[in-house]
């Protein structure tokens, strides 16, 4: 298994962890009615900013721990980060799937907004679309690596 393939697993698990926590936390807030008051837009903005910050921090920590762990396990303190044409093609296919899923989810969210859904719920849908796009991107890459590119 190449370094890039293992890296995709780390990205997938950290994405699942961050968005899983976010969706559990915000779904509880939605059930409590936190997004229906006068401060709903402020609370929504804060929750999305926390999601962005937490996502960056968790991904960086996961990548650092992964790199250190790989160096310790393989006893190779200078791993090869070479990206060949196959890796680039796999990355592009993953990005294409991710953009398609995110874009499709965003369009569906805008349709929901046009149909009269609550704005907080539509933002929740938008975040879910981006989460599914990221997961789709990583899963596509993993599948492509498993298939041999």
trRosetta pair geometry for C-beta under 8 A, 3 or more apart (Angstrom, degrees):
i j d omega theta_ij theta_ji phi_ij phi_ji
1 5 5.0 -118 -173 84 87 131
1 6 5.7 100 134 -54 116 93
1 145 7.6 63 -144 153 79 129
2 5 4.7 99 56 5 78 102
2 6 7.1 -146 96 -1 43 86
2 87 7.6 -120 122 -88 157 114
2 145 7.0 -128 35 -147 106 125
3 6 5.8 -59 -151 40 32 109
3 7 6.1 39 150 -26 66 108
3 70 7.2 80 -124 -170 93 161
3 79 5.7 126 -92 157 145 132
3 80 6.9 -176 -3 76 140 67
3 81 6.7 -91 98 -104 152 54
4 7 5.3 -51 -146 34 32 119
4 8 6.7 39 153 -24 63 98
4 83 6.9 97 -75 -107 141 87
4 87 5.3 104 24 -134 176 121
4 90 7.8 116 130 81 134 136
4 145 7.5 -172 99 -95 94 136
5 8 5.8 -49 -157 26 34 113
5 9 7.2 36 147 -17 62 98
5 141 7.7 -172 -118 143 59 94
5 142 6.8 101 -156 -121 82 62
5 145 4.1 150 -106 -179 114 163
6 9 5.6 -49 -159 30 40 114
6 10 6.8 40 146 -18 67 101
6 66 7.2 164 137 -174 103 121
6 70 7.1 117 117 -91 153 131
7 10 5.6 -51 -153 34 37 113
7 11 6.4 38 149 -18 67 104
7 63 7.4 33 -143 -123 94 89
7 66 6.9 124 -109 135 63 151
8 11 5.5 -51 -146 38 35 113
8 12 6.2 39 154 -22 66 105
8 94 7.9 -120 -126 -114 129 162
8 138 5.2 159 -173 -153 89 83
8 141 4.6 -148 -125 103 149 126
8 142 5.2 -169 119 -66 133 82
8 145 7.1 175 31 -5 148 143
9 12 5.6 -53 -146 36 31 113
9 13 6.3 24 159 -13 66 107
9 138 8.0 136 -84 179 23 116
9 142 6.7 93 -70 -101 72 123
10 13 6.1 -58 -145 40 28 105
10 14 6.2 20 159 -13 65 111
10 62 5.2 159 176 151 102 110
10 63 6.4 122 130 -88 141 55
10 66 4.5 -24 -100 -76 154 153
11 14 6.1 -61 -142 42 26 105
11 15 6.1 28 158 -20 64 110
11 59 7.0 30 -123 -135 72 101
11 62 7.6 147 -83 108 38 137
11 138 5.2 -161 100 -106 108 129
12 15 5.8 -58 -148 36 26 111
12 16 6.3 25 156 -17 64 107
12 135 6.7 81 -139 -133 83 66
12 138 4.0 173 -78 140 92 147
12 139 6.8 102 -115 -60 131 64
12 142 6.9 -7 -40 -38 149 136
13 16 5.7 -52 -145 37 32 112
13 17 6.3 34 155 -21 64 106
13 62 7.3 177 84 -150 96 143
14 17 5.6 -51 -146 36 33 114
14 18 6.3 29 158 -16 66 107
14 58 5.1 165 -169 137 106 103
14 59 5.3 135 127 -94 146 59
14 62 4.1 -102 -75 -23 138 167
15 18 6.1 -57 -144 39 28 105
15 19 6.0 9 167 0 66 113
15 55 7.8 34 -115 -142 62 101
15 59 7.8 37 -64 -86 70 103
15 131 7.1 153 171 -151 101 75
15 134 5.0 -159 -147 127 146 126
15 135 6.1 -171 117 -76 135 73
15 138 6.6 -177 23 -8 146 150
16 19 6.5 -63 -135 49 22 97
16 20 5.5 29 164 -27 62 117
16 135 7.0 81 -73 -103 82 112
17 20 5.8 -56 -138 36 19 113
17 21 6.5 17 162 -15 59 107
17 58 6.5 -156 90 -178 117 147
18 21 6.2 -60 -154 36 25 106
18 22 6.3 23 152 -18 63 111
18 51 7.2 110 163 -158 104 74
18 54 5.7 160 -141 120 107 103
18 55 4.9 103 173 -99 160 71
18 58 5.1 -176 -71 52 115 156
18 59 7.8 -33 -32 -44 147 83
19 22 5.3 -52 -142 38 37 115
19 23 6.0 33 160 -18 70 106
19 51 7.8 53 -100 -154 61 114
19 55 8.0 39 -54 -96 75 110
19 127 7.7 172 -136 155 100 97
19 131 4.1 118 -139 -130 155 130
19 134 7.8 163 -36 61 144 131
19 135 7.9 -94 43 -47 153 113
20 23 6.1 -57 -144 38 26 104
20 24 6.4 25 157 -16 62 108
21 24 5.9 -58 -148 38 29 110
21 25 6.1 25 158 -16 66 112
21 54 7.8 -102 82 145 131 151
22 25 6.0 -62 -147 40 26 108
22 26 6.0 9 164 -5 66 113
22 47 7.5 121 -155 171 95 98
22 51 5.0 51 -114 -109 141 110
22 54 7.6 168 -68 72 106 140
22 127 7.2 -117 133 159 137 138
23 26 6.2 -57 -131 46 28 100
23 27 5.8 31 165 -24 64 110
23 128 7.3 75 -99 -92 122 92
23 131 7.7 -35 -48 -31 121 175
24 27 6.1 -57 -142 34 22 109
24 28 6.8 23 156 -18 58 105
25 28 6.0 -61 -161 32 29 110
25 29 6.7 24 148 -15 64 107
25 47 7.8 -175 110 -144 115 115
26 29 5.2 -50 -147 37 43 114
26 30 6.2 47 152 -23 70 100
26 47 5.8 98 -93 -179 114 149
26 124 6.5 -179 132 -113 135 107
27 30 5.5 -47 -146 34 36 114
27 31 6.4 39 152 -20 64 103
28 31 5.7 -53 -149 36 32 112
28 32 6.4 26 153 -14 64 108
29 32 5.7 -59 -147 41 32 109
29 34 4.0 -58 -175 38 90 137
29 35 6.4 83 133 -29 102 94
29 43 7.5 -166 176 156 142 130
29 47 7.5 -139 43 -87 164 149
30 33 7.7 45 178 -70 32 24
30 34 7.1 -75 -71 41 27 87
30 35 5.8 -16 -106 17 67 123
30 120 7.0 170 -110 130 98 123
30 121 7.3 91 -137 -89 134 79
30 124 7.1 13 -71 -74 143 154
33 36 4.9 -46 -171 22 82 124
33 37 7.5 84 143 -32 89 89
34 37 7.3 -53 -168 12 36 106
34 40 7.5 140 133 -111 55 73
34 43 6.0 -132 150 151 103 163
35 40 4.5 81 -170 -145 52 101
35 43 6.3 -138 -97 86 68 124
35 44 6.1 73 -129 -66 109 101
35 118 7.6 106 119 148 115 131
35 120 3.6 119 161 -149 137 166
35 121 7.9 147 106 -44 146 62
36 40 5.9 107 -26 -82 5 133
36 118 7.8 -49 -98 -150 82 142
36 120 7.5 -96 -66 11 53 149
37 40 5.6 156 59 -45 53 87
39 42 4.8 -57 -167 47 75 116
39 43 5.4 77 133 -26 91 103
40 43 5.9 -61 -146 40 27 109
40 44 6.1 29 156 -21 65 109
40 119 7.9 108 127 75 127 108
40 120 5.8 -88 177 -64 116 128
41 44 5.5 -52 -144 37 31 115
41 45 6.3 33 156 -18 64 105
41 119 7.6 -9 -90 108 90 136
42 45 5.8 -55 -150 37 29 110
42 46 6.3 28 153 -18 64 108
43 46 5.7 -54 -146 38 31 112
43 47 6.3 31 156 -21 65 105
44 47 5.9 -54 -147 34 29 109
44 48 6.5 23 156 -14 63 106
44 119 7.9 -62 -67 120 174 96
44 120 5.5 -136 -87 -119 132 87
44 123 5.6 74 -172 78 127 163
45 48 6.0 -59 -148 38 30 106
45 49 6.2 29 155 -17 66 108
46 49 5.7 -56 -145 39 31 110
46 50 6.3 33 155 -19 65 106
47 50 5.7 -52 -148 37 31 112
47 51 6.4 38 150 -23 63 104
48 51 5.3 -48 -149 32 36 117
48 52 6.5 37 152 -20 65 101
48 123 7.1 -87 -62 172 131 122
48 127 6.7 -138 -112 -83 96 125
49 52 5.7 -50 -149 34 34 111
49 53 6.4 29 155 -13 65 107
50 53 5.8 -57 -144 42 31 108
50 54 5.8 28 159 -16 67 112
51 54 6.0 -58 -140 42 25 107
51 55 6.0 30 158 -26 62 110
51 127 6.9 -10 142 -142 173 131
52 55 5.8 -56 -148 32 25 114
52 56 6.7 23 157 -16 62 104
53 56 6.0 -56 -152 34 31 108
53 57 6.3 24 156 -13 66 110
54 57 5.7 -58 -144 42 32 109
54 58 5.9 28 160 -17 69 110
55 58 6.1 -56 -140 39 25 106
55 59 6.1 22 161 -16 62 111
56 59 6.0 -60 -146 39 25 108
56 60 6.3 22 158 -17 64 109
57 60 6.0 -58 -147 37 27 108
57 61 6.2 23 158 -15 65 110
58 61 5.9 -57 -144 41 29 108
58 62 6.0 30 157 -21 65 110
59 62 5.7 -55 -143 38 28 111
59 63 6.3 27 158 -19 63 107
60 63 5.9 -57 -148 37 28 109
60 64 6.3 25 156 -17 65 108
61 64 5.8 -57 -147 38 30 109
61 65 6.1 27 157 -15 66 109
62 65 5.9 -56 -143 41 28 108
62 66 6.0 31 155 -21 63 110
63 66 5.6 -54 -144 38 29 114
63 67 6.3 29 157 -19 64 105
64 67 5.9 -53 -146 36 29 109
64 68 6.3 24 156 -13 64 108
65 68 5.9 -58 -145 42 29 108
65 69 5.9 31 155 -20 65 112
66 69 5.7 -57 -142 40 26 112
66 70 6.2 26 159 -19 64 107
67 70 5.9 -54 -145 36 27 109
67 71 6.4 27 155 -19 62 107
67 79 7.8 -141 -148 28 81 134
68 71 5.7 -56 -149 36 31 111
68 72 6.4 27 154 -16 66 107
69 72 5.8 -58 -146 38 30 108
69 73 6.0 23 159 -15 68 111
70 73 5.9 -56 -137 41 29 107
70 74 5.7 1 173 7 67 115
70 76 7.7 -40 142 61 85 96
70 79 6.4 2 125 -54 124 153
71 74 6.7 -64 -129 52 19 90
71 75 7.7 60 170 -111 51 12
71 76 6.4 -111 -131 78 58 55
71 77 5.3 62 -160 -110 113 52
71 79 6.8 -116 -85 -27 77 108
72 75 7.4 11 -176 -74 24 50
74 79 7.2 73 76 -87 146 109
76 79 5.3 91 115 -79 117 73
83 87 4.4 -122 -158 92 77 141
83 88 6.1 98 151 -55 107 81
83 91 7.8 6 -163 -21 129 141
84 87 5.3 103 51 10 60 101
84 88 7.2 -116 109 -3 35 93
85 88 5.5 -55 -149 37 35 114
85 89 6.3 36 154 -20 68 104
86 89 5.8 -55 -149 36 30 110
86 90 6.4 30 153 -17 64 106
86 149 4.4 -36 -162 -133 109 155
87 90 5.7 -54 -146 38 31 111
87 91 6.2 34 153 -21 65 107
88 91 5.6 -53 -147 36 31 113
88 92 6.4 31 155 -19 64 105
89 92 5.7 -53 -147 36 31 111
89 93 6.4 32 154 -18 64 104
89 149 6.6 76 79 -170 119 100
90 93 5.8 -54 -148 36 31 110
90 94 6.4 31 153 -17 64 107
90 141 5.4 89 157 -137 101 75
90 144 4.4 169 -132 111 98 139
90 145 6.3 61 -148 -60 154 75
90 149 5.8 -83 -61 -124 110 79
91 94 5.8 -57 -150 38 30 112
91 95 6.3 30 154 -19 65 107
91 141 6.7 29 -95 -109 45 118
92 95 5.6 -53 -145 37 32 112
92 96 6.3 38 154 -24 64 104
93 96 5.6 -51 -149 32 32 115
93 97 6.6 29 154 -15 64 103
93 140 5.8 -145 124 152 91 123
93 141 7.5 149 79 -84 92 60
93 144 5.8 123 77 -75 140 153
94 97 5.9 -55 -151 37 32 108
94 98 6.2 32 153 -19 66 110
94 136 8.0 161 -161 124 68 64
94 137 4.4 77 165 -169 91 67
94 138 6.9 65 -160 -71 128 20
94 140 4.3 168 -108 84 68 111
94 141 3.9 1 -77 -54 144 92
94 144 7.0 -113 -53 10 94 136
95 98 5.5 -56 -144 39 32 114
95 99 6.1 30 158 -17 67 106
95 137 6.1 38 -89 -133 35 113
96 99 6.0 -55 -145 38 26 107
96 100 6.3 27 155 -20 62 109
97 100 5.7 -57 -147 36 29 113
97 101 6.3 24 158 -14 66 108
97 133 8.0 166 123 -153 64 64
97 136 4.8 -137 138 145 105 106
97 137 5.9 169 79 -89 94 49
97 140 4.3 144 30 -48 154 156
98 101 6.1 -58 -145 39 27 105
98 102 6.1 21 159 -13 65 112
98 133 4.4 82 -170 170 67 82
98 134 6.1 51 -140 -88 117 29
98 136 5.4 167 -90 82 55 95
98 137 3.0 9 -64 -64 125 108
98 140 7.4 -124 -38 22 80 132
99 102 5.8 -57 -139 43 29 108
99 103 5.7 27 162 -17 66 113
99 133 6.8 72 -73 -159 17 124
100 103 6.0 -57 -141 41 22 108
100 104 6.1 21 160 -17 61 112
100 133 7.8 165 62 -124 46 96
100 136 7.8 -103 66 123 88 150
101 104 5.9 -56 -142 40 26 110
101 105 6.2 25 158 -17 62 110
101 129 7.1 -179 142 -170 73 72
101 132 5.2 -125 157 120 125 95
101 133 4.2 176 86 -97 99 67
101 136 4.3 117 -5 19 158 160
101 137 7.9 -132 36 -38 125 74
102 105 5.8 -59 -148 39 27 110
102 106 6.3 29 154 -22 64 107
102 129 5.4 105 -143 145 49 91
102 130 5.3 46 -129 -105 108 52
102 132 7.4 170 -78 76 58 78
102 133 3.0 6 -53 -71 92 158
102 134 7.7 66 -69 -32 116 62
103 106 5.6 -53 -146 34 31 112
103 107 6.4 31 155 -17 65 103
103 133 7.8 97 -4 -100 56 136
104 107 5.8 -52 -148 36 32 110
104 108 6.4 32 153 -16 65 106
104 129 7.3 -164 80 -149 60 115
105 108 5.6 -53 -146 39 33 112
105 109 6.3 38 152 -23 65 104
105 125 7.0 -165 175 161 93 82
105 126 7.3 135 130 -128 99 37
105 128 6.7 -141 -171 98 138 77
105 129 2.3 172 118 -126 133 110
105 130 7.3 -140 84 -32 138 43
105 132 6.0 134 -59 55 151 125
105 133 6.8 -124 20 -42 131 102
106 109 5.5 -52 -150 33 32 115
106 110 6.6 31 152 -17 64 102
106 126 6.0 49 -113 -129 72 84
106 129 5.3 176 -49 118 58 160
106 130 8.0 56 -63 -55 98 79
107 110 5.7 -53 -150 36 33 110
107 111 6.5 37 149 -20 64 102
108 111 5.5 -50 -150 34 35 115
108 112 6.5 39 149 -21 64 102
108 125 7.0 -122 104 168 93 128
108 129 7.2 165 52 -88 105 129
109 112 5.5 -50 -151 34 34 114
109 113 6.5 37 149 -20 64 102
109 122 5.2 115 -176 -167 92 81
109 125 4.1 166 -107 108 101 118
109 126 4.7 102 -161 -68 173 74
109 129 6.1 -98 -29 -22 125 140
110 113 5.4 -46 -147 34 37 115
110 114 6.4 39 151 -18 65 103
110 122 7.8 85 -84 -165 31 124
111 114 5.6 -53 -148 38 33 112
111 115 6.3 31 151 -19 65 108
112 115 5.6 -58 -147 38 31 111
112 117 4.3 -10 161 11 92 144
112 121 7.5 -108 146 112 133 102
112 122 5.4 177 96 -106 112 94
112 125 6.0 84 43 15 155 172
113 116 8.0 97 177 -30 29 11
113 117 6.0 -75 -86 54 36 94
113 119 7.0 51 -125 -107 102 62
113 122 4.6 56 -73 -120 94 158
117 121 5.3 -104 163 83 108 122
117 122 5.4 129 98 -59 115 96
117 125 7.9 41 118 -12 155 141
118 121 4.3 82 69 9 95 108
118 122 6.9 -164 92 -10 48 85
119 122 5.5 -54 -148 35 34 113
119 123 6.5 36 154 -19 66 101
120 123 5.8 -51 -151 34 33 111
120 124 6.5 39 147 -22 62 104
121 124 5.2 -49 -153 33 36 119
121 125 6.6 41 146 -21 65 100
122 125 5.3 -47 -151 33 37 115
122 126 6.5 42 148 -22 65 99
123 126 5.4 -46 -147 32 37 114
123 127 6.5 37 153 -16 65 101
124 127 5.9 -53 -150 37 30 110
124 128 6.4 32 149 -19 63 107
125 128 5.5 -55 -147 38 32 114
125 129 6.4 38 151 -25 65 101
126 129 5.6 -49 -151 30 32 114
126 130 6.7 27 152 -13 63 102
127 130 5.8 -55 -151 38 34 108
127 131 6.3 36 150 -21 66 106
128 131 5.5 -52 -145 37 33 114
128 132 6.2 31 156 -16 67 105
129 132 5.9 -55 -145 40 29 108
129 133 6.3 34 152 -23 63 107
130 133 5.4 -50 -146 34 33 116
130 134 6.5 34 155 -18 64 103
131 134 5.9 -55 -151 36 30 109
131 135 6.3 27 152 -15 65 108
132 135 5.6 -54 -142 41 33 111
132 136 6.0 38 155 -22 66 107
133 136 5.6 -53 -144 37 28 113
133 137 6.3 35 153 -24 62 103
134 137 5.6 -49 -150 30 31 116
134 138 6.6 23 156 -11 64 105
135 138 6.0 -58 -149 41 31 105
135 139 6.0 28 156 -16 67 111
136 139 5.8 -55 -138 41 28 109
136 140 6.1 33 160 -23 64 107
137 140 6.0 -58 -152 33 23 111
137 141 6.6 21 153 -16 60 107
138 141 5.7 -55 -150 36 33 111
138 142 6.3 32 154 -18 67 106
139 142 5.6 -54 -145 37 33 111
139 143 6.1 32 156 -18 67 107
140 143 5.8 -56 -146 39 29 110
140 144 6.1 29 155 -20 65 108
141 144 5.7 -56 -145 37 29 111
141 145 6.4 29 155 -18 64 105
142 145 5.8 -55 -150 36 30 110
142 146 6.3 28 152 -17 64 107
143 146 5.6 -56 -147 38 32 111
143 147 6.2 25 155 -15 66 109
144 147 5.8 -57 -143 41 30 107
144 149 5.9 49 164 -114 90 36
145 148 7.8 55 -179 -65 28 17
145 149 7.0 27 -105 -64 38 67
